[in-house]
Amino acid sequence: MRHQLWCAALTLPQLAPLRRAPVLRNLPNMIIRIVAISLALLSSSVMGSEYKIDLKLNDLKLSKFEYVPAVNERERINFRYRDEVKSYFVHVPKSTPKEMPVVVALHGAGRSGSSMVDAWRKCSDKHGFMVVAPNGVGNNWDVAIDDSGFINEAMKDALNKFGKSSKKIYLFGHSNGARKAISLAALYPNEYTAIAVHAGTLPELTKSAINHQASALPRVGIFLGDRDHIFSVESARETTAWLEKYGYPTSLIIMQNHSHWYYEDFDRINASVWAFMSRI
């Protein structure tokens, strides 16, 4: 079974009451962690590279689905790319070293990078990585268009503007941005340390061959709610099998009692995504 350690990390929130139990209170932290991981592995539902997790999310309890990012659109940063004005949003934690990881976060359809910066900044502040959220054309991403050059230049521009450098580049996408992230994983595996997506699959490309010269392929995690009304679990399995066929260490994480809606619980979702990408 692959990725057992991060799978344990994903389920650790469910074990919080156990860690507070009197019988464990006085044990060294390392022993507590080992016990928690072991119990998490025993209780996780695993099928090959497929996992089921329950983060106790709240989206199914909502009567309406509304979200406005708490990031002003005027915070976007413009730069020139191939004689065009492009833009992105960025978040950099305070008091961080010059070299730091970067999460490139691709927004969903109809949104902008402001939604990704809003969603990721709490996790960013906690773990000390930069978030760069490029804006797709017309607030959308098209997997038929190769705009990897723009995405990479947005990241480089952000690093330069804030005087940072990075050796670890992680890629995340939600919904339409998830589809784009999967396509980038297939086209440019050397660019990213790890890729994780939420609420997005790419089954229409599974008949296509992936031609890459990468010596080491990034791990890929597909996080999908079992109640997602846009992307089915079966389409996620097809996408996972396609990536695995070409050597990508890919895991499908089925999120129980979860729909397509990301914005109610993005802090909890992103904590699990970061655990996967960074192997916490």
Secondary structure, DSSP 8 states (H G I E B T S, - for coil): ---HHHHHHHHGGGGHHHHTSHHHHTS-HHHHHHHHHHHHHHHSEEETTEEEE-----GGG-SS-----SS-GGG-EEEEETTEEEEEEEE--SS--SB--EEEEE--TT--HHHHHHHHHHHHHHHT-EEEEE--GGG---TTS--HHHHHHHHHHHHHHTT-B-S-EEEEEETHHHHHHHHHHHH-GGG-SEEEEES---GGGTTS------SS--EEEEEEETT-SSS-HHHHHHHHHHHHHTT--EEEEEETT--S--TTSHHHHHHHHHHHHHT-
